[in-house]
Amino acid sequence: MSPNQASAKPRLPLDKFLRQERKTILQDWESLDRQTLASARELTSKELQNNLPEILIDLADQYRRTVDKTRHINFPQQGPRLHAQNRWELGFSLEEVAREYGLLRVVILQTLSSRMGELPEGELVFLNEALDKAIVESVTTYVEKANSRLQNERERLQVTLTSIADGVVSTDTEGRITFLNPAAEQISGWPRAEAIGQPVDEVLITLDETTREICSSTTLRAIDLDEPQQSGNILLRRYDGELLPIEKHAAPLRGGHGQNRGAVVTFRDISEIRLLTAELSYLAFHDPLTGLPNRALLFERLTQELAYAERYNITLALLYLDLDLFKQVNDVLGHGVGDELLRQVADRLLGCVRRTDTVSRLGGDEFAVLLTGFDRQTFPDELATKVTKRLSEPFVLDQETVNVSTSIGISVFPEDGQDAESLVKHADTAMYQAKARGRGCIQFFAPEMNRRAKERHELEKDLRAAIAQDQLSLYFQPQISPGTGQMIGVEALLRWHHPQKGLIPPARFIPVAEDSGHLMATIGNWVIEKACAQARAWLDAEHPAVRMSVNVSIAQLRDDEFPAYVEKLLQLYRLPADLLQMELTESIIMSDIEGATERVGKIKDMGIHIAIDDFGTGYSSLSYLKDLPVHELKIDQSFVHNILTDVNSAAIVQAIIRMAQSLKLRVIAEGVEDKATMDFLVENECEGVQGYYFSEPVMPAAFETQFFGQG
């Protein structure tokens, strides 16, 4: 429709138009306000419109009075004042308050011109003058509100600066210190009286952590460029000369009218964070019991050595060791003696090898030795013989003489594999062949060794049948608050009752399922559904609501449809999302950090809780904790078992608890088997514990009887 056609229609007076089109004007203004002002984007429609509907009615009323009586405009004050007060409380800036009226003016004029054609001059004059008066009233109210609180804000700022742990220093435009808070005095070591008036770069002397050269002034750069400056990997030279790692940030300090008044510098001591990071980094690649490199570090070194060996056409070998009769030592003499045996075995292995070789504990009673840089083809066999002889010598453990032996399998590059996984797998296969021959044997890998592979194939076939024939079941183990003794969660644990072989432990069949990929995803999804069904059954029986934890595999997490599948289960069983928790291991997360972050984020957005299981046994790093929406850390039982006998294990557990508390994460200690261990965890404010001290995993009926008081 052309403007001429539009103007041919009867025109509504401005007051009637404002009343009739008020809803449309408000909708269009709201959309424009959200697009333009950052403070408006998260508000509800009611919060955003606030007093605008009343202001439009006031506009209409005032226009009618102006037409009937006089051209003098005396716009009502109440609406703009209330609107300004509301915007102050919501944190709008003064500029945003005034901008809202400008946007309202634009919307009204656009709506008038599109609906009614050209706006008469009288109405345009009235509209502009009325909105100008509204802006003046709002701005005046806003400024009065700000001034009335200015002294309180100053007092609150002073209290804040005095109490926070970060150092805060302000300077004038020449970079001379005008203020420093108590934390700045403590971190820098500079007394306030000496620091005030000094050039900031003579008080806060910073050095590059790598080169130890003095850094350029970020404070003066912030003043000159009028923009914030960040410094990382720097050392602060304290008043006493000590060097301290810090993070530092400098930003320009502006006056009430935007003029440059100097800079404000904030900095913090990151020594403890560095210490925790170093502890966790060591923990990620070393076995806490023996101090040897763990599986992760072995694979890293093996991969590096393979690349070198392939490039220069040299040979390397891998020895895979398993102690014979170790289980009997544990059963007869106890786990404490068994742990001491493993430590002494590690010491003897280190005494057998060269400094260039790597000795690793793979888990349980299994060790590996990586041999590189040898020129005799017989060297691996010679070293293996030396090891078997040394380990066959008696051990003295808790005043008991213990004799053990070891079975060793050997794989050689390039004959037995071209990659780390193949070499480890084939050395493992050879080790089982050696064990089958009797104790203390050595066996090189040979292609015909497929017995173990066949067994795994049979196990996988039986496992597929187990799913179809309902041989799988869930057992449940409580998570307890050590302070109150109350149950705060429950973990669902998978069990397999084979019709011929009896109860098969998860440690045996889970790796087989994981190797197949799809089979593990199928089993994992079955576990989640059964756990949701059981949680719903307990709720229907009016038992106390308790969060159900389930383990999630890498095969599930890599499935794009997994979040949607979980959401359907929650709907199907009418289970509140916050009663479900998914446990992921660090290795699963780090295998695909980007994909894991995305899918875990979707799961967390449903309200489901996320836990890191076996924390510290994989790729411990503060970086992924920052990126992932994690609620809970579960300290692996391998650390918990040793906290009473090993100061390093105790220190690591304490460090993880402190870190979890600082990140506001729950922390659960697994593998609690005695009161002394629990008392240690209570003393260190561990939020939750889980283990045989409270209950072994039990079937649903037994769990109800024991923890809900019903059979």
Order of alpha helices (4+ residues) and beta strands (2+ residues): alpha-alpha-alpha-alpha-alpha-alpha-alpha-alpha-beta-beta-alpha-alpha-alpha-beta-alpha-beta-beta-beta-alpha-alpha-beta-alpha-alpha-beta-beta-alpha-beta-beta-beta-alpha-beta-alpha-beta-beta-beta-alpha-alpha-beta-alpha-alpha-beta-alpha-alpha-beta-alpha-beta-alpha-alpha-beta-alpha-beta-alpha
